[in-house]
């Protein structure tokens, strides 16, 4: 029985090195083909290379919440902002806290900066408040409180009634007289339609009744609100964006149990509103939908939680029994009334719809903010900077020049010292470069990976790590030749010891990259990610390309006979003459621990 040939199953594929080389070539072709099939032939660039916009947001203290600015709320706000920006389809957006009260948002070029600013800076505090009275948006200095509203006792009583109604709206659902379901089970509104006298309806009816339109002056509901609130409504001016912004900020900072005045989003109307009956936290999900059949266009559908659906059904049932305009409820977002539909029937089912005048973009923006939740803090933009790619391009060019110079010096050293073996090293470096480039390109659309300056630095550092692996293996082979062995046994005997050294070195490098990726933030993660990726690829290239290639070359006369330009000349290496001592039964292959 013939003894099995030695070396057939040694690591590295020396038994069938050709098959191993074919497999890695097939993998390279597949990656390159996938890169072009995805329509992307270059890696996605980060903000420092492609340019973009950087926002610095400063947290503000809120009334009644002196300790709201803390580490937990800042991290929560940063997470919500990141999800909002990613909801816009933005890749490589960086959202990170800075100090105790700042959040820095970096958005790459190609994103609408205005849209992103609104997404990250909007608190998205949502509330459903009953409408006490409504009037046109212009300031009415001649308005005077009614006698019934001037009495302190009566005012207090009415104010208490208003609060009581708000509290009831948040409680358990009660029976609603003459309440019936709508055709869709959702509140259909038209808050953004033009026309100051048009009041939307929540009953699902195809058209609003003429008597349901809001009058230009305060309706009869006006004498049921406190004198101070009436004065605030009369003094409120919604005709300019600046005035609306100030009014929204004041209403947003009010407590949920307070009565407030608010402007309509387009400034055509202003409202006196009661306490919050249903809070935005009761909204479970929101989505933008195009309603073609009903002709409403783009709408925002909201799904309430179980408790929120009961509150909503309760408050709509109570409002349906009241006269105009007190049968309206205002959907208030960050202190601004985006919709004020009238209610004629109770709306159960845990669903509501905001409609009227939305474009696809505005509907998706509103749904995005409502879906990902309200920020626990309010912010103001402390700084906004447009980052150009000029500086990053110059730094990238300088880095690439430095990398090219370093690579050229490595090549000169390899050729001068290893001669023919330098071809093996250069081919391995080329394979590593192709794998790294294609994988980084494919990771762009796959996971949003973007190449920034630190990542480029990590790729340049990887050249030295990969070249070091080749040198370790080459030196092990040369050591075996110095001991008097021929090339083929030297290649096989040197591999186990070189393999151990390469694995330990790459493990240390990968461990450093992993720890750096975990404990750092921002662009340093790009360096750690690239360093870890190239370290793993170094193992793949050495095991599945360099070792099989050396096994094949060891069978060629140029290398096997020790040609002076092969880099394996025994005379040049100072090899000992072959040992002619007695035979031993020791194994020809070194065993690995």
Buried (B, 14 or more C-beta within 10 A) or exposed (E): EEEEEEBEEBEBBBBEBEEBBEBBEEBBEEBBEBBEEEEBEEBBBBBBBBBBBBBBBBBBBBEEEEEBBBEEBBBBBBEBBBBBBBBBEBBBBBBBBBEEBBBBBBBBBEBBBEBBBEBBBBBBBBBBBBBBBBBBBBBBEEBEBBEEBEEEEBBEEBBEEBBEBBEBBBEEBEEBEEBEEBEBBBBBBBBBBEEBEBBBBBBBBEEBEEEBBBBBEBBEBBBBBBBEBBBBBBEBBBBEEEBBEBBBBBBBBBEBEBBBBBBBBBBBBBBBBBBBBBBBBBBBEBBBBEBEEBEBBBBBBBBBBEBBBBBBBBBBBBBBBBEBBBBBBBBBBBBBBBBBBBBBBBBBBBBBBBBBBBEEEBBBBBBBBBBBBBBBBBBEEBEEEEBEBEEBBEBBEEBEEEBEEBBEEBBEBBBEEBBBBBBBBBBBBEBBBBBBBBBBBBBBEEEEBBBBBBBBBBBBBBBEBBBBBBBBBBBBBBBBBBBBBBBBBBBBBBBBBBBEBBBEBBEEBBEBBBEBBEEBEEBBBBBBBBBBBBBBBBBBBBBBBBBBBBBBBBEEEEBBEBBEEBBBBBEBBEBEEEEEEEEEEEEEBEEEE
